[in-house]
Amino acid sequence: MDNKDVEKLFFIPFNTGGHWLLLAINPIREIVYYLDSLGNDWTTYPDMKVLIDTVLQAFRAQRDIQTSRRGANSITWIKVACPQQRNQIDCGYFMLRFMRDTLALGRLKISTDYFEEFKCAFYTKDQVDEIKEEWCQFMIELNVCS
């Protein structure tokens, strides 16, 4: 709760039980950016939505923010039109790529049609391989694979 009034973007890689997606959360503005490389809507995963809404409501309570009954459900979910995967196995790499692209730009807001700098319908094989190599290098540097 340190710096609880400073605007930040928190990344939550979320596994639905067989698929990775990314949630980028701005708790101050109560905005959840939903990035899913399969193009599903967040309503596909109701337990995820309930969990994240509950966490944001708890954060609101910790900050002593009073809301009306009507405002209690004022959490905004935004589906981002991010690049889509063309197979059933690369979702984890797409999720990592979404996170990396967002961090590279250092922004606290994600446009509904993704970032102009990284906008595409699909990542190329080279773009997916690039994030795979970065992940492997990161794991090697952590000495996880020895």
Phi, psi and chi 1 to 4 in degrees:
 res  aa     phi    psi   chi1   chi2   chi3   chi4
   1 MET       -    1.8  -67.6  -57.0  -63.4      -
   2 ASP   -61.5  142.0  -70.4  -16.6      -      -
   3 ASN    54.9   38.7  -60.3  -46.0      -      -
   4 LYS   -66.6  -12.1   64.4 -176.3  177.0 -161.5
   5 ASP  -105.2    6.9  -65.1  -41.1      -      -
   6 VAL   -91.2  129.4  176.6      -      -      -
   7 GLU   -70.8  128.9 -160.0  168.2  -30.8      -
   8 LYS  -143.7  166.3  -59.1  173.1 -170.1  168.0
   9 LEU  -118.2  120.9 -155.0   55.5      -      -
  10 PHE  -103.8  135.9  -67.6   87.8      -      -
  11 PHE  -103.3  130.6  -64.0   97.4      -      -
  12 ILE  -125.1  101.6  -60.6  178.8      -      -
  13 PRO   -67.7  127.7  -16.1   28.6      -      -
  14 PHE  -124.0  127.5 -166.5   89.9      -      -
  15 ASN  -104.1  122.6 -170.7  -68.8      -      -
  16 THR   -83.4   -1.8   65.2      -      -      -
  17 GLY   118.3   -1.0      -      -      -      -
  18 GLY   178.3    4.8      -      -      -      -
  19 HIS  -148.2  133.8  173.2   58.2      -      -
  20 TRP   -95.7  138.3  -74.7  100.5      -      -
  21 LEU  -140.8  170.6   53.8   88.0      -      -
  22 LEU  -119.6  134.8 -178.1   64.7      -      -
  23 LEU  -113.9  127.2  -57.4  172.2      -      -
  24 ALA  -113.4  119.9      -      -      -      -
  25 ILE  -117.7  128.5  -58.7  173.0      -      -
  26 ASN  -105.7   97.2 -177.9  -33.8      -      -
  27 PRO   -69.5  -25.5   22.7  -29.5      -      -
  28 ILE   -68.0  -45.6  -59.9  -66.4      -      -
  29 ARG   -87.2   -5.6  -65.9 -175.0 -175.4 -101.3
  30 GLU    55.6   51.8  -64.6 -171.6  -14.0      -
  31 ILE  -118.7  133.3  -64.0  173.6      -      -
  32 VAL  -116.7  116.5  178.8      -      -      -
  33 TYR   -90.3  126.7  -62.8   99.7      -      -
  34 TYR  -111.5  116.6  172.4   84.9      -      -
  35 LEU  -119.7  113.4  -63.5   94.2      -      -
  36 ASP  -129.7  115.8 -175.7   -8.8      -      -
  37 SER   -71.5   -6.5   59.9      -      -      -
  38 LEU   -96.7   -7.7  -70.8  179.5      -      -
  39 GLY    80.3    8.9      -      -      -      -
  40 ASN   -67.1  155.9  -65.0  -37.8      -      -
  41 ASP   -86.6  155.0 -167.1   70.8      -      -
  42 TRP   -62.6  -21.2   61.4   79.8      -      -
  43 THR   -67.2  -13.9   57.1      -      -      -
  44 THR   -65.4  -25.7  -53.5      -      -      -
  45 TYR  -123.8   71.9  -46.9  108.6      -      -
  46 PRO   -61.3  -33.5   19.0  -27.9      -      -
  47 ASP   -64.3  -36.6  -67.9  -18.1      -      -
  48 MET   -63.7  -46.5  172.4 -165.1   67.8      -
  49 LYS   -61.9  -44.5 -175.0  171.9 -175.5  -34.2
  50 VAL   -60.8  -43.9  168.5      -      -      -
  51 LEU   -59.9  -50.9  173.1   68.0      -      -
  52 ILE   -67.7  -41.4  -61.0  -56.9      -      -
  53 ASP   -60.3  -40.3  -75.1   -7.4      -      -
  54 THR   -64.2  -42.6  -58.4      -      -      -
  55 VAL   -61.7  -44.4  166.8      -      -      -
  56 LEU   -66.8  -36.0  -75.6  172.5      -      -
  57 GLN   -66.7  -37.1  -71.0  165.5   -2.1      -
  58 ALA   -66.6  -40.3      -      -      -      -
  59 PHE   -61.7  -43.2 -179.5   75.6      -      -
  60 ARG   -58.3  -44.6 -178.3 -169.6  -56.1  149.0
  61 ALA   -63.8  -39.2      -      -      -      -
  62 GLN   -64.0  -29.4  -72.5  -70.3  -39.6      -
  63 ARG   -87.6    1.3  -66.8  179.0   58.6 -132.2
  64 ASP    58.1   39.8  -80.0  -25.9      -      -
  65 ILE   -89.5  121.5  -58.0  -63.4      -      -
  66 GLN   -92.6  131.9  -58.5  -62.2  -41.7      -
  67 THR  -129.1  155.4   59.9      -      -      -
  68 SER   -71.8  165.9   65.8      -      -      -
  69 ARG   -55.3  -40.3 -115.8 -168.9 -156.9  -57.5
  70 ARG   -66.0  -37.9 -157.0  167.3  162.0 -147.9
  71 GLY   -78.4   -9.8      -      -      -      -
  72 ALA   -62.4  -26.3      -      -      -      -
  73 ASN  -108.2   35.2  -67.3  -34.4      -      -
  74 SER   -86.7   13.9   64.5      -      -      -
  75 ILE   -69.7  128.6  -62.4  164.5      -      -
  76 THR   -99.3  124.0  -56.7      -      -      -
  77 TRP  -104.2  128.7  -77.3   70.6      -      -
  78 ILE  -121.1  119.5  -62.2  173.8      -      -
  79 LYS   -84.4  122.0 -178.7  178.3  178.9 -177.0
  80 VAL   -95.8  130.2  177.5      -      -      -
  81 ALA   -79.4   79.6      -      -      -      -
  82 CYS   -92.4  167.7   52.4      -      -      -
  83 PRO   -55.9  143.4  -27.4   36.8      -      -
  84 GLN  -106.0  143.6  -59.2  -66.3  -71.9      -
  85 GLN   -82.7  152.7   64.9 -172.5   77.7      -
  86 ARG  -107.9    9.9  -64.4 -171.9 -126.2 -166.1
  87 ASN  -141.7 -174.9   61.1   33.3      -      -
  88 GLN  -105.5   12.2  -64.3  -62.1  -48.9      -
  89 ILE  -122.5  -12.0   59.1  172.3      -      -
  90 ASP   -95.9   10.2  -75.5  -22.8      -      -
  91 CYS   -58.5  -38.1   57.0      -      -      -
  92 GLY   -63.8  -39.6      -      -      -      -
  93 TYR   -70.1  -36.9  -62.7  114.3      -      -
  94 PHE   -62.7  -43.9  -86.1   65.9      -      -
  95 MET   -59.5  -43.6  178.2  -90.5  -54.0      -
  96 LEU   -63.9  -39.8  -70.5  170.1      -      -
  97 ARG   -65.8  -41.8 -177.9   82.1 -167.3 -148.7
  98 PHE   -58.8  -43.3  -61.3  154.1      -      -
  99 MET   -64.5  -46.0 -165.6  179.7  -34.5      -
 100 ARG   -62.9  -44.0 -169.3 -168.7   76.9  174.3
 101 ASP   -60.0  -43.5  -70.6   -7.6      -      -
 102 THR   -64.9  -46.0  -53.1      -      -      -
 103 LEU   -63.9  -37.0  -72.2  168.0      -      -
 104 ALA   -61.7  -32.4      -      -      -      -
 105 LEU   -88.0  -17.9  -65.7  172.4      -      -
 106 GLY    62.6   33.9      -      -      -      -
 107 ARG  -100.4  155.7  -63.1 -171.1 -175.1  147.7
 108 LEU  -101.7    1.9  -67.3  175.0      -      -
 109 LYS  -134.0  139.9 -178.0  179.0  178.1 -169.7
 110 ILE  -116.4  124.8  -57.7  173.6      -      -
 111 SER   -65.8  148.6  172.1      -      -      -
 112 THR   -62.5  -22.5   56.2      -      -      -
 113 ASP  -108.3   34.2   58.3   -7.3      -      -
 114 TYR    68.1 -163.8 -153.6   49.6      -      -
 115 PHE   -96.7  133.9  -61.5  113.6      -      -
 116 GLU   -53.9  -38.9 -166.2   59.6   40.8      -
 117 GLU   -64.8  -25.8  -63.5   86.9  -18.6      -
 118 PHE  -122.4   10.8  -61.6  112.9      -      -
 119 LYS   -67.7  129.3 -170.5 -172.2  -79.9 -174.5
 120 CYS  -165.4  158.6   58.9      -      -      -
 121 ALA   -74.8  -36.8      -      -      -      -
 122 PHE  -140.7  149.6  -51.8   98.0      -      -
 123 TYR   -79.7  145.0  -73.7  133.3      -      -
 124 THR   -75.3  166.0   64.8      -      -      -
 125 LYS   -58.4  -40.0 -179.3 -178.0  179.4  -37.0
 126 ASP   -62.5  -39.3  -72.2  -15.8      -      -
 127 GLN   -66.8  -38.0  -72.4  171.7  -51.9      -
 128 VAL   -70.2  -43.0  174.1      -      -      -
 129 ASP   -61.6  -36.1  -72.5  -12.4      -      -
 130 GLU   -59.8  -45.6  179.5 -177.5   25.9      -
 131 ILE   -71.2  -32.5 -159.1   70.4      -      -
 132 LYS   -62.3  -44.0  -72.7  177.8 -179.7  179.5
 133 GLU   -65.2  -41.9  -71.5  174.1   20.0      -
 134 GLU   -62.4  -40.9  -73.4  178.4   22.1      -
 135 TRP   -63.9  -44.2  176.6 -110.1      -      -
 136 CYS   -61.6  -43.9  -72.3      -      -      -
 137 GLN   -62.4  -41.7 -173.2   60.7   40.6      -
 138 PHE   -60.8  -44.9  175.3   75.4      -      -
 139 MET   -66.3  -37.9  -63.7  -57.1  -75.9      -
 140 ILE   -64.4  -44.1  -71.0  168.0      -      -
 141 GLU   -64.2  -31.0  -71.6  172.6    7.7      -
 142 LEU   -77.3   -9.2  -78.7  178.8      -      -
 143 ASN    63.7   33.5 -147.8   11.2      -      -
 144 VAL   -78.6  -29.0  171.2      -      -      -
 145 CYS   -95.4   18.1  -58.5      -      -      -
 146 SER   -99.7      -   60.0      -      -      -
